[in-house]
Amino acid sequence: MTELQRYLAEEVAEDHVDGIITRREAVRRLGLLGVSGSAAAGLLGAAASEAAAKHGKAGAHHDRPRGHGGHGKAVDWAPVATEAITFSGPNGTLQAAWAAAAGPKKRGAVLVIHENRGLTDHIRRVAGRFAASGYAALALDLLSEEGGTAALPGEAEVAAALSAAPPERFDADMQAAVGELRRRAPRTPLAAIGFCFGGGMVWRLLAAGERRLDAAAPFYGPFPAGADLGGAKAAVLGVYGGLDDRVNATRDTARAALEAAGLDFRIVTFTEANHAFFNDTGPRFNAPAAEEAWHRVLGWFGRHGD
């Protein structure tokens, strides 16, 4: 099992332990990822044992956010509408959602990388939010070669398709997307942001030596084993949830790589937020943490533009 496949399988196990999906659905999703029945049982059992040791019982736990500068309610996102676009990639046509910057002040351009659910309406709204804040935004569909996220029947199949693709293909597609972003928004600072699986992809993009990015904000993304950030020049804001032990296990490694590369960076951990806390369509959404994280990202991208 590759590093990426292991991450996606552990995501399924965590969703089951947190009560988001049933055991039957977890086993089905793990099967789509190529995990055998006995291995699936072992993975789910280990995840349940870890949760029991941490929380005193197996099953879901519930966050009580401390506020983190928010108001304890859903954030008014008021995004600009995106449009579906295509452009040339290294292996054919790439699909994406595009939103031009709104307002008189153009602040830059942002590449948005989706979660393991693919290019969803939520991710399109994130791109639209950036556009409403003065940033042109391009949300890439990393399943373009499979016909796009919409061509697959459900999120389990989306995750399985992402697991089956070689990660190096994603690196090349993201670099092509940076080029398209530069073409559509010339002479402006470029940034990248990604969430969960997409956060890990942003780390990969930096490790691939992408030097056109001025800033990056990987949200609770696993840091790739052995990744070297020496070829990057972006200022990095790493965002984590304090309850997200699985991804946080790679946080110190990410910090060490950032220090070794001499990059300007900041690591921010929202202590009572969990994995995927920024996704307002998901069960782990934490409105106060999401609101503060959004403002921190805008501030970070604004400070580190050309």
C-alpha positions as CSV (number, residue, x, y, z in Angstrom):
1,M,0.0,0.0,0.0
2,T,1.4,3.4,-1.0
3,E,1.6,6.3,1.4
4,L,-1.3,8.0,-0.4
5,Q,-3.4,4.8,-0.3
6,R,-2.7,4.4,3.4
7,Y,-3.8,7.9,4.1
8,L,-7.1,7.5,2.2
9,A,-7.7,4.2,4.0
10,E,-7.1,5.7,7.4
11,E,-9.5,8.5,6.5
12,V,-12.2,5.9,5.9
13,A,-11.5,4.2,9.3
14,E,-11.5,7.6,11.1
15,D,-14.9,8.4,9.5
16,H,-16.3,5.1,10.8
17,V,-14.9,5.6,14.3
18,D,-16.4,9.1,14.4
19,G,-19.8,7.8,13.4
20,I,-19.9,9.4,10.0
21,I,-20.3,6.2,8.1
22,T,-21.4,2.7,9.1
23,R,-19.0,-0.3,9.4
24,R,-20.6,-1.8,6.3
25,E,-19.9,1.3,4.3
26,A,-16.4,1.6,5.7
27,V,-15.7,-2.0,4.6
28,R,-17.1,-1.2,1.1
29,R,-15.0,1.9,0.7
30,L,-11.9,0.1,1.9
31,G,-12.6,-2.6,-0.6
32,L,-12.7,0.0,-3.4
33,L,-9.3,1.2,-2.1
34,G,-8.0,-2.4,-2.6
35,V,-8.0,-3.3,1.2
36,S,-8.9,-6.9,1.7
37,G,-11.7,-7.9,4.2
38,S,-9.3,-9.1,6.9
39,A,-7.0,-6.1,6.5
40,A,-10.1,-3.8,6.7
41,A,-11.2,-5.5,9.9
42,G,-7.8,-5.0,11.4
43,L,-7.6,-1.3,10.3
44,L,-11.1,-0.5,11.7
45,G,-10.3,-2.4,14.9
46,A,-7.0,-0.5,15.4
47,A,-8.7,2.8,14.7
48,A,-11.4,2.0,17.3
49,S,-8.8,1.0,19.9
50,E,-6.9,4.2,19.4
51,A,-10.1,6.3,19.8
52,A,-11.0,4.4,22.9
53,A,-7.6,5.0,24.4
54,K,-7.8,8.7,23.6
55,H,-11.4,9.4,24.6
56,G,-12.2,6.8,27.1
57,K,-14.7,5.1,24.8
58,A,-15.0,4.1,21.1
59,G,-17.1,6.2,18.8
60,A,-17.6,9.8,17.9
61,H,-16.5,12.7,20.0
62,H,-17.8,16.2,19.9
63,D,-15.9,19.5,19.7
64,R,-16.7,22.5,21.9
65,P,-14.9,25.3,20.1
66,R,-13.4,28.0,22.2
67,G,-14.3,30.7,19.7
68,H,-10.9,31.4,18.1
69,G,-12.1,34.8,17.1
70,G,-15.4,33.6,15.6
71,H,-19.0,33.9,16.5
72,G,-20.0,30.3,17.0
73,K,-22.2,30.3,13.8
74,A,-21.9,29.4,10.2
75,V,-19.8,31.9,8.2
76,D,-21.5,34.1,5.5
77,W,-19.3,33.1,2.5
78,A,-21.0,35.1,-0.3
79,P,-18.9,33.7,-3.1
80,V,-18.6,34.8,-6.7
81,A,-20.0,32.2,-9.1
82,T,-17.4,30.0,-10.8
83,E,-17.4,28.8,-14.4
84,A,-16.2,25.4,-15.7
85,I,-13.1,25.7,-17.8
86,T,-10.7,23.3,-19.5
87,F,-7.0,23.7,-20.4
88,S,-4.1,21.6,-21.7
89,G,-2.3,19.4,-19.2
90,P,0.7,17.1,-19.6
91,N,-1.6,14.1,-20.3
92,G,-4.5,15.7,-22.0
93,T,-7.3,18.1,-21.1
94,L,-7.6,19.3,-17.5
95,Q,-10.9,20.5,-15.9
96,A,-11.3,23.2,-13.3
97,A,-13.6,25.8,-11.9
98,W,-12.5,29.4,-12.5
99,A,-13.6,32.6,-10.8
100,A,-12.1,36.0,-11.8
101,A,-11.3,38.5,-9.1
102,A,-14.1,40.8,-8.2
103,G,-13.8,44.4,-7.3
104,P,-11.4,47.2,-8.3
105,K,-8.5,45.8,-6.3
106,K,-6.9,42.7,-7.7
107,R,-4.8,41.1,-4.9
108,G,-3.5,38.0,-6.7
109,A,-4.5,34.5,-7.8
110,V,-5.0,31.2,-5.9
111,L,-4.8,27.6,-7.0
112,V,-7.4,25.6,-4.9
113,I,-6.8,21.8,-4.4
114,H,-9.7,19.7,-3.3
115,E,-10.2,17.1,-0.6
116,N,-10.5,13.4,-1.4
117,R,-14.1,14.0,-2.4
118,G,-12.9,15.7,-5.6
119,L,-14.1,19.0,-7.1
120,T,-17.3,19.5,-5.2
121,D,-19.6,22.5,-4.9
122,H,-17.9,23.3,-1.6
123,I,-14.5,23.6,-3.2
124,R,-16.1,25.7,-6.0
125,R,-17.5,28.0,-3.3
126,V,-14.0,28.3,-1.7
127,A,-12.7,29.5,-5.1
128,G,-15.6,31.9,-5.3
129,R,-14.8,33.2,-1.9
130,F,-11.3,34.1,-3.0
131,A,-12.7,35.8,-6.0
132,A,-15.0,37.9,-3.8
133,S,-12.0,38.8,-1.8
134,G,-10.0,40.1,-4.8
135,Y,-8.2,36.9,-5.8
136,A,-8.7,35.2,-9.1
137,A,-9.1,31.5,-8.3
138,L,-8.7,28.2,-10.1
139,A,-10.0,25.0,-8.5
140,L,-8.4,22.0,-10.3
141,D,-10.1,18.7,-10.7
142,L,-7.4,16.1,-10.2
143,L,-9.6,13.4,-11.7
144,S,-9.7,15.1,-15.1
145,E,-8.1,12.1,-16.7
146,E,-10.9,9.9,-15.4
147,G,-13.5,12.3,-16.9
148,G,-13.7,14.6,-13.9
149,T,-15.2,14.2,-10.4
150,A,-18.8,14.4,-11.8
151,A,-18.2,11.3,-14.0
152,L,-17.9,9.1,-10.9
153,P,-21.0,7.8,-9.0
154,G,-20.0,8.9,-5.5
155,E,-17.4,10.1,-3.0
156,A,-16.2,6.5,-2.3
157,E,-15.4,6.0,-6.0
158,V,-13.8,9.4,-6.2
159,A,-11.4,8.5,-3.3
160,A,-10.7,5.1,-5.0
161,A,-9.8,6.8,-8.3
162,L,-7.5,9.3,-6.5
163,S,-5.9,6.3,-4.7
164,A,-5.3,4.4,-8.0
165,A,-3.6,7.3,-9.8
166,P,0.2,7.8,-9.5
167,P,0.9,10.9,-7.3
168,E,3.4,12.1,-9.8
169,R,0.6,12.7,-12.2
170,F,-1.0,15.1,-9.7
171,D,2.3,16.9,-9.3
172,A,2.4,17.5,-13.1
173,D,-1.3,18.5,-13.3
174,M,-0.9,21.0,-10.5
175,Q,2.1,22.6,-12.1
176,A,0.1,22.9,-15.3
177,A,-2.7,24.5,-13.3
178,V,-0.2,27.0,-11.9
179,G,0.8,27.9,-15.5
180,E,-2.9,28.3,-16.4
181,L,-3.4,30.5,-13.4
182,R,-0.4,32.6,-14.4
183,R,-1.8,32.9,-18.0
184,R,-5.2,34.1,-16.8
185,A,-3.9,36.4,-14.0
186,P,-0.6,37.7,-15.3
187,R,1.8,39.9,-13.3
188,T,0.0,39.0,-10.0
189,P,1.2,37.1,-6.9
190,L,0.4,33.4,-7.0
191,A,-0.7,31.2,-4.0
192,A,-2.0,27.7,-3.4
193,I,-4.3,26.3,-0.8
194,G,-5.5,22.7,-0.3
195,F,-7.6,20.8,2.2
196,C,-7.1,17.3,3.7
197,F,-5.9,15.2,0.7
198,G,-5.5,18.6,-1.1
199,G,-3.3,19.9,1.7
200,G,-1.0,16.9,1.2
201,M,-1.0,17.7,-2.5
202,V,0.1,21.3,-1.8
203,W,3.0,19.9,0.2
204,R,3.8,17.7,-2.8
205,L,3.6,20.7,-5.2
206,L,6.1,22.6,-3.0
207,A,8.4,19.5,-2.8
208,A,8.2,19.2,-6.6
209,G,10.2,22.5,-6.7
210,E,7.3,24.8,-7.9
211,R,8.9,28.3,-7.6
212,R,6.1,30.4,-9.1
213,L,4.2,30.3,-5.9
214,D,4.6,33.3,-3.5
215,A,2.5,31.7,-0.7
216,A,0.8,28.5,0.2
217,A,-1.6,27.3,2.8
218,P,-1.9,23.5,3.2
219,F,-4.8,22.8,5.6
220,Y,-4.4,19.6,7.7
221,G,-2.6,17.9,4.9
222,P,-0.2,14.9,5.6
223,F,3.4,15.8,4.9
224,P,5.0,13.4,2.3
225,A,7.6,11.2,3.8
226,G,11.1,12.4,2.9
227,A,9.9,15.5,1.1
228,D,12.5,18.2,0.5
229,L,11.2,21.8,0.2
230,G,14.5,23.2,-0.9
231,G,13.3,24.0,-4.4
232,A,10.3,26.1,-3.2
233,K,10.2,29.8,-2.4
234,A,6.7,30.2,-1.1
235,A,5.9,31.5,2.3
236,V,3.9,28.7,4.0
237,L,1.0,28.9,6.5
238,G,0.4,25.4,7.8
239,V,-3.1,25.0,9.3
240,Y,-4.0,22.1,11.6
241,G,-6.8,21.0,13.9
242,G,-5.7,20.2,17.5
243,L,-7.9,17.0,17.6
244,D,-6.5,15.7,14.3
245,D,-3.9,13.3,15.7
246,R,-3.5,11.3,12.5
247,V,-2.3,14.3,10.4
248,N,-0.7,16.1,13.3
249,A,1.8,13.1,13.5
250,T,3.5,14.7,10.4
251,R,3.4,18.3,11.7
252,D,6.9,18.3,13.2
253,T,8.3,16.7,10.1
254,A,6.7,19.5,8.0
255,R,8.2,22.1,10.4
256,A,11.6,20.6,10.2
257,A,11.4,20.6,6.3
258,L,10.4,24.2,6.3
259,E,13.2,25.2,8.6
260,A,15.7,23.2,6.5
261,A,14.6,25.0,3.4
262,G,14.8,28.4,5.0
263,L,11.3,29.3,4.0
264,D,9.2,31.9,5.8
265,F,6.5,30.0,7.5
266,R,4.0,29.8,10.4
267,I,2.3,26.8,11.8
268,V,-1.2,27.4,13.3
269,T,-3.1,24.8,15.3
270,F,-6.7,25.4,16.3
271,T,-6.7,23.4,19.5
272,E,-10.4,22.3,19.7
273,A,-10.9,21.9,15.9
274,N,-10.8,18.5,14.1
275,H,-9.7,17.3,10.7
276,A,-11.7,19.0,7.9
277,F,-12.9,21.7,10.2
278,F,-13.0,24.3,7.4
279,N,-15.6,22.3,5.3
280,D,-19.0,23.8,6.1
281,T,-20.8,20.9,4.4
282,G,-19.1,18.2,6.6
283,P,-19.8,16.9,10.2
284,R,-16.5,18.3,11.6
285,F,-17.2,21.9,10.5
286,N,-16.0,24.3,13.2
287,A,-17.4,27.7,12.4
288,P,-15.3,29.8,14.7
289,A,-12.0,28.1,13.7
290,A,-13.0,28.2,10.0
291,E,-13.7,32.0,10.2
292,E,-10.4,32.8,11.9
293,A,-8.5,30.5,9.6
294,W,-10.0,32.2,6.5
295,H,-8.9,35.7,7.8
296,R,-5.4,34.3,8.6
297,V,-5.1,32.9,5.1
298,L,-6.2,36.2,3.5
299,G,-3.7,38.1,5.7
300,W,-0.9,35.7,4.9
301,F,-1.5,35.8,1.1
302,G,-1.7,39.6,1.3
303,R,1.5,40.0,3.2
304,H,3.5,37.6,1.0
305,G,2.5,38.9,-2.5
306,D,4.9,40.5,-4.8
